[in-house]
Amino acid sequence: MNEADMRPKIQECIVVEGKDDTIAVQRALIADTIETRGSAVPEEVLQQIELAFERRGVIIFTDPDAPGERIRRIVSDEIPGCKHAFLPRREAIRARDLGVENASPEAIREAFRQVHTEQLEEELDEAPVEAGELIAHGLLAGPDAKDRREALGEVLGIGYANGKQLQKRLRMFRISREEFEKAMAQVNAEWGEGE
C-alpha cells in the first residue's frame, strides 16, 4: 500500500498559512484547506473560514512560531469554537526553516490525532489550573520553564505556549487537573525528576 492510500479523510476545512502547507497537509490527509496568505489574515479569508466553520467545521493548523500563533489567535478571536491541531517544533524544522511544510506526513497525521476543540468560557465546568500551580511545576519561572512548557504542550497536544498563553490554552481546551497532573508526571519522568 502506498502513502496516498493511508491518508485519512478530514471533514473539517483546515486553516493553513500558505500553498506549501496545503501541499504538505494533502500528502498526509485527504482534506480541503483555506490559506491565510500571511499573518494579517484578510477579511475575505476570515469570511471563508467562518462559512467553512458553519458548514463543515474548521481545524486551525499553523506553523509553531510567533506568526503562526498570531494567525491562530486572529482566527480564534473572530470565530470562537474552532478546533486546533498543533505540530511540535522538532517535527516542523528542516535546515533552520520552521513550518508545517517541513513536517513528514506521519507527523501531520499525529497532530490530527490530537485535535483539541476550543471551549467557550461559559462552558467550563471545572476551575482552571491556576498560575500558582504552573509556577510550582516550573512552567512560568526558572531556567528550564520554556523547555518544560514545550514538553508539556507536546504531551498534551496543545503546542508550545508562553506562560500566559499556556494557562489560556489549558482553560480553552478544557484540560482537566487530572490530565494536567498526568502530563506533568510524564514531563518530569522525561526530565529525570520524581514527583
FIDOTI-332634 format. One record per residue (C-alpha): residue number from 1; residue in three letters; x, y, z negated. Coordinates in Angstrom, 2 decimals. Each point is the difference from the previous one (the first is absolute). Layout:
! FIDOTI-332634
sedren:NUM&padren:ala&X:X&Y:Y&Z:Z
...
! end
This chain:
! FIDOTI-332634
sedren:1&padren:met&X:0.00&Y:0.00&Z:0.00
sedren:2&padren:asn&X:1.42&Y:3.40&Z:0.91
sedren:3&padren:glu&X:0.04&Y:3.17&Z:-2.14
sedren:4&padren:ala&X:-3.01&Y:1.55&Z:1.80
sedren:5&padren:asp&X:-2.18&Y:-3.02&Z:-0.84
sedren:6&padren:met&X:0.67&Y:0.51&Z:-3.73
sedren:7&padren:arg&X:-1.31&Y:3.55&Z:-0.10
sedren:8&padren:pro&X:-2.95&Y:0.46&Z:-2.36
sedren:9&padren:lys&X:-2.82&Y:2.26&Z:1.13
sedren:10&padren:ile&X:-0.67&Y:3.12&Z:-2.05
sedren:11&padren:gln&X:-3.49&Y:1.51&Z:0.24
sedren:12&padren:glu&X:0.90&Y:3.41&Z:-1.40
sedren:13&padren:cys&X:1.78&Y:2.65&Z:2.07
sedren:14&padren:ile&X:3.56&Y:0.50&Z:-1.14
sedren:15&padren:val&X:1.33&Y:3.54&Z:-0.40
sedren:16&padren:val&X:3.66&Y:0.20&Z:1.05
sedren:17&padren:glu&X:2.34&Y:2.87&Z:0.81
sedren:18&padren:gly&X:0.92&Y:-0.63&Z:3.65
sedren:19&padren:lys&X:0.24&Y:-2.25&Z:3.05
sedren:20&padren:asp&X:2.97&Y:-2.01&Z:-1.27
sedren:21&padren:asp&X:-1.98&Y:-0.82&Z:-3.15
sedren:22&padren:thr&X:-2.95&Y:-1.12&Z:2.13
sedren:23&padren:ile&X:2.29&Y:-2.32&Z:1.97
sedren:24&padren:ala&X:1.45&Y:-1.49&Z:-3.21
sedren:25&padren:val&X:-3.47&Y:-0.51&Z:-1.53
sedren:26&padren:gln&X:-1.32&Y:-1.64&Z:3.16
sedren:27&padren:arg&X:2.96&Y:-2.40&Z:0.06
sedren:28&padren:ala&X:-1.13&Y:-1.17&Z:-3.45
sedren:29&padren:leu&X:-3.80&Y:0.37&Z:0.09
sedren:30&padren:ile&X:-2.95&Y:0.23&Z:2.33
sedren:31&padren:ala&X:-1.10&Y:3.49&Z:-0.91
sedren:32&padren:asp&X:-0.98&Y:3.42&Z:1.25
sedren:33&padren:thr&X:2.02&Y:2.98&Z:-1.17
sedren:34&padren:ile&X:-0.49&Y:3.72&Z:-0.29
sedren:35&padren:glu&X:3.22&Y:1.99&Z:0.31
sedren:36&padren:thr&X:0.34&Y:3.20&Z:-2.03
sedren:37&padren:arg&X:2.73&Y:1.30&Z:2.35
sedren:38&padren:gly&X:2.00&Y:1.55&Z:-2.82
sedren:39&padren:ser&X:-0.46&Y:1.07&Z:-3.57
sedren:40&padren:ala&X:-2.32&Y:2.94&Z:0.69
sedren:41&padren:val&X:-2.96&Y:-2.31&Z:0.92
sedren:42&padren:pro&X:-2.05&Y:2.14&Z:2.42
sedren:43&padren:glu&X:-3.70&Y:0.55&Z:-0.70
sedren:44&padren:glu&X:-1.08&Y:-2.07&Z:3.03
sedren:45&padren:val&X:2.03&Y:-2.96&Z:-1.32
sedren:46&padren:leu&X:-1.64&Y:0.37&Z:-3.43
sedren:47&padren:gln&X:-3.39&Y:-0.08&Z:1.76
sedren:48&padren:gln&X:0.96&Y:-3.23&Z:1.80
sedren:49&padren:ile&X:1.14&Y:-1.52&Z:-3.29
sedren:50&padren:glu&X:-3.25&Y:1.02&Z:-1.71
sedren:51&padren:leu&X:-2.09&Y:-1.58&Z:2.77
sedren:52&padren:ala&X:2.07&Y:-3.19&Z:-0.19
sedren:53&padren:phe&X:-0.39&Y:0.00&Z:-3.81
sedren:54&padren:glu&X:-3.80&Y:0.24&Z:0.30
sedren:55&padren:arg&X:-0.30&Y:-2.70&Z:2.67
sedren:56&padren:arg&X:2.81&Y:-2.49&Z:-0.69
sedren:57&padren:gly&X:2.04&Y:1.11&Z:-2.97
sedren:58&padren:val&X:3.53&Y:1.38&Z:-0.01
sedren:59&padren:ile&X:3.34&Y:-1.26&Z:-1.31
sedren:60&padren:ile&X:2.73&Y:2.61&Z:-0.36
sedren:61&padren:phe&X:3.43&Y:-1.43&Z:0.87
sedren:62&padren:thr&X:2.67&Y:2.70&Z:0.13
sedren:63&padren:asp&X:3.78&Y:0.05&Z:-0.32
sedren:64&padren:pro&X:1.35&Y:-0.43&Z:-3.55
sedren:65&padren:asp&X:1.47&Y:3.51&Z:-0.08
sedren:66&padren:ala&X:-1.08&Y:3.54&Z:-0.93
sedren:67&padren:pro&X:-1.67&Y:0.85&Z:3.36
sedren:68&padren:gly&X:-1.84&Y:-3.34&Z:-0.09
sedren:69&padren:glu&X:-1.22&Y:0.71&Z:-3.53
sedren:70&padren:arg&X:-1.11&Y:3.47&Z:1.10
sedren:71&padren:ile&X:-2.10&Y:-1.53&Z:2.79
sedren:72&padren:arg&X:-1.45&Y:-2.57&Z:-2.40
sedren:73&padren:arg&X:-0.96&Y:2.79&Z:-2.43
sedren:74&padren:ile&X:-1.56&Y:2.20&Z:2.72
sedren:75&padren:val&X:-2.14&Y:-2.85&Z:1.34
sedren:76&padren:ser&X:-0.98&Y:-1.20&Z:-3.51
sedren:77&padren:asp&X:-0.98&Y:3.50&Z:-1.09
sedren:78&padren:glu&X:-2.14&Y:0.53&Z:3.11
sedren:79&padren:ile&X:-1.50&Y:-3.51&Z:0.07
sedren:80&padren:pro&X:-0.23&Y:-1.47&Z:-3.52
sedren:81&padren:gly&X:-0.35&Y:-3.77&Z:-0.35
sedren:82&padren:cys&X:2.52&Y:-1.10&Z:2.64
sedren:83&padren:lys&X:1.96&Y:-3.21&Z:-0.28
sedren:84&padren:his&X:3.79&Y:0.13&Z:-0.21
sedren:85&padren:ala&X:2.79&Y:-2.33&Z:1.11
sedren:86&padren:phe&X:3.57&Y:0.67&Z:-1.14
sedren:87&padren:leu&X:3.27&Y:-1.15&Z:1.49
sedren:88&padren:pro&X:3.00&Y:-0.27&Z:-2.35
sedren:89&padren:arg&X:2.85&Y:2.30&Z:1.04
sedren:90&padren:arg&X:2.41&Y:-2.93&Z:0.34
sedren:91&padren:glu&X:-2.31&Y:-1.55&Z:2.63
sedren:92&padren:ala&X:-0.25&Y:3.23&Z:2.01
sedren:93&padren:ile&X:3.64&Y:0.96&Z:0.47
sedren:94&padren:arg&X:2.28&Y:-0.63&Z:2.94
sedren:95&padren:ala&X:3.24&Y:1.84&Z:0.71
sedren:96&padren:arg&X:-0.86&Y:2.73&Z:-2.53
sedren:97&padren:asp&X:-3.38&Y:0.60&Z:1.68
sedren:98&padren:leu&X:-3.00&Y:-0.45&Z:-2.30
sedren:99&padren:gly&X:-3.41&Y:-0.81&Z:1.46
sedren:100&padren:val&X:-2.76&Y:-2.50&Z:0.68
sedren:101&padren:glu&X:1.41&Y:-0.48&Z:3.51
sedren:102&padren:asn&X:3.06&Y:-1.72&Z:-1.53
sedren:103&padren:ala&X:-1.93&Y:-2.64&Z:-1.95
sedren:104&padren:ser&X:-0.22&Y:-3.62&Z:1.04
sedren:105&padren:pro&X:-3.42&Y:-1.42&Z:0.90
sedren:106&padren:glu&X:0.11&Y:-2.14&Z:-3.16
sedren:107&padren:ala&X:0.72&Y:3.04&Z:-2.22
sedren:108&padren:ile&X:-2.97&Y:1.80&Z:1.56
sedren:109&padren:arg&X:-2.28&Y:-3.00&Z:-0.49
sedren:110&padren:glu&X:1.13&Y:-0.20&Z:-3.64
sedren:111&padren:ala&X:-0.85&Y:3.69&Z:-0.50
sedren:112&padren:phe&X:-3.51&Y:-0.71&Z:1.31
sedren:113&padren:arg&X:-0.43&Y:-2.97&Z:-2.31
sedren:114&padren:gln&X:0.32&Y:2.48&Z:-2.88
sedren:115&padren:val&X:-2.41&Y:2.72&Z:1.18
sedren:116&padren:his&X:-1.40&Y:2.16&Z:-2.78
sedren:117&padren:thr&X:-3.26&Y:1.90&Z:0.05
sedren:118&padren:glu&X:-0.04&Y:3.52&Z:-1.36
sedren:119&padren:gln&X:-2.54&Y:0.40&Z:-2.80
sedren:120&padren:leu&X:-1.80&Y:3.21&Z:-0.79
sedren:121&padren:glu&X:0.59&Y:1.38&Z:-3.51
sedren:122&padren:glu&X:-3.64&Y:-0.46&Z:-1.03
sedren:123&padren:glu&X:0.20&Y:-3.72&Z:0.85
sedren:124&padren:leu&X:2.77&Y:-0.74&Z:-2.49
sedren:125&padren:asp&X:-1.10&Y:-2.33&Z:-2.79
sedren:126&padren:glu&X:3.23&Y:-0.19&Z:-1.98
sedren:127&padren:ala&X:2.18&Y:2.71&Z:-1.50
sedren:128&padren:pro&X:2.99&Y:0.60&Z:2.29
sedren:129&padren:val&X:3.56&Y:-0.86&Z:-0.93
sedren:130&padren:glu&X:1.26&Y:3.03&Z:-1.92
sedren:131&padren:ala&X:3.21&Y:1.96&Z:0.57
sedren:132&padren:gly&X:1.32&Y:-1.17&Z:-3.37
sedren:133&padren:glu&X:-0.21&Y:-3.61&Z:1.17
sedren:134&padren:leu&X:1.90&Y:0.87&Z:3.18
sedren:135&padren:ile&X:2.69&Y:1.70&Z:-2.10
sedren:136&padren:ala&X:0.21&Y:-3.01&Z:-2.33
sedren:137&padren:his&X:0.63&Y:-2.23&Z:3.03
sedren:138&padren:gly&X:2.75&Y:2.28&Z:1.32
sedren:139&padren:leu&X:-2.01&Y:1.12&Z:3.02
sedren:140&padren:leu&X:0.00&Y:3.77&Z:-0.55
sedren:141&padren:ala&X:3.35&Y:0.77&Z:-1.56
sedren:142&padren:gly&X:3.46&Y:-1.47&Z:-0.07
sedren:143&padren:pro&X:2.70&Y:-0.87&Z:2.49
sedren:144&padren:asp&X:-1.90&Y:-2.97&Z:1.49
sedren:145&padren:ala&X:-3.53&Y:1.48&Z:0.02
sedren:146&padren:lys&X:-0.14&Y:0.46&Z:3.78
sedren:147&padren:asp&X:1.22&Y:-3.55&Z:0.68
sedren:148&padren:arg&X:-2.39&Y:-1.42&Z:-2.60
sedren:149&padren:arg&X:-2.95&Y:1.86&Z:1.60
sedren:150&padren:glu&X:1.03&Y:-1.34&Z:3.39
sedren:151&padren:ala&X:0.17&Y:-3.56&Z:-1.36
sedren:152&padren:leu&X:-3.38&Y:0.37&Z:-1.73
sedren:153&padren:gly&X:-1.57&Y:1.42&Z:3.16
sedren:154&padren:glu&X:1.28&Y:-2.95&Z:1.96
sedren:155&padren:val&X:-1.30&Y:-2.57&Z:-2.51
sedren:156&padren:leu&X:-3.44&Y:1.66&Z:-0.11
sedren:157&padren:gly&X:-0.05&Y:0.68&Z:3.77
sedren:158&padren:ile&X:-0.65&Y:3.73&Z:-0.52
sedren:159&padren:gly&X:3.25&Y:1.34&Z:1.43
sedren:160&padren:tyr&X:2.59&Y:2.31&Z:-1.50
sedren:161&padren:ala&X:-1.30&Y:3.06&Z:-1.83
sedren:162&padren:asn&X:1.55&Y:2.72&Z:-2.10
sedren:163&padren:gly&X:-1.08&Y:0.11&Z:-3.66
sedren:164&padren:lys&X:-3.04&Y:2.21&Z:0.51
sedren:165&padren:gln&X:-1.17&Y:-1.95&Z:3.05
sedren:166&padren:leu&X:0.54&Y:-3.36&Z:-1.74
sedren:167&padren:gln&X:-2.51&Y:0.82&Z:-2.71
sedren:168&padren:lys&X:-2.46&Y:1.21&Z:2.66
sedren:169&padren:arg&X:0.43&Y:-3.18&Z:2.09
sedren:170&padren:leu&X:-0.47&Y:-2.28&Z:-2.99
sedren:171&padren:arg&X:-3.29&Y:1.78&Z:-0.68
sedren:172&padren:met&X:-1.04&Y:0.35&Z:3.65
sedren:173&padren:phe&X:0.52&Y:-3.70&Z:0.78
sedren:174&padren:arg&X:-1.49&Y:-1.12&Z:-3.32
sedren:175&padren:ile&X:3.10&Y:-1.80&Z:-1.17
sedren:176&padren:ser&X:-1.07&Y:-1.46&Z:-3.33
sedren:177&padren:arg&X:2.20&Y:0.08&Z:-3.08
sedren:178&padren:glu&X:0.33&Y:-3.78&Z:0.31
sedren:179&padren:glu&X:1.20&Y:0.28&Z:3.63
sedren:180&padren:phe&X:2.35&Y:2.82&Z:-0.99
sedren:181&padren:glu&X:1.48&Y:-1.98&Z:-2.91
sedren:182&padren:lys&X:0.45&Y:-3.14&Z:2.14
sedren:183&padren:ala&X:1.71&Y:2.02&Z:2.71
sedren:184&padren:met&X:2.27&Y:1.68&Z:-2.56
sedren:185&padren:ala&X:0.90&Y:-3.42&Z:-1.43
sedren:186&padren:gln&X:1.03&Y:-1.07&Z:3.51
sedren:187&padren:val&X:2.02&Y:3.21&Z:0.52
sedren:188&padren:asn&X:1.68&Y:-0.47&Z:-3.39
sedren:189&padren:ala&X:0.82&Y:-3.62&Z:0.85
sedren:190&padren:glu&X:1.56&Y:1.10&Z:3.29
sedren:191&padren:trp&X:2.02&Y:2.60&Z:-1.89
sedren:192&padren:gly&X:1.09&Y:-2.58&Z:-2.58
sedren:193&padren:glu&X:-1.90&Y:1.70&Z:-2.82
sedren:194&padren:gly&X:-2.15&Y:-1.74&Z:-2.59
sedren:195&padren:glu&X:-3.41&Y:1.17&Z:-1.10
! end
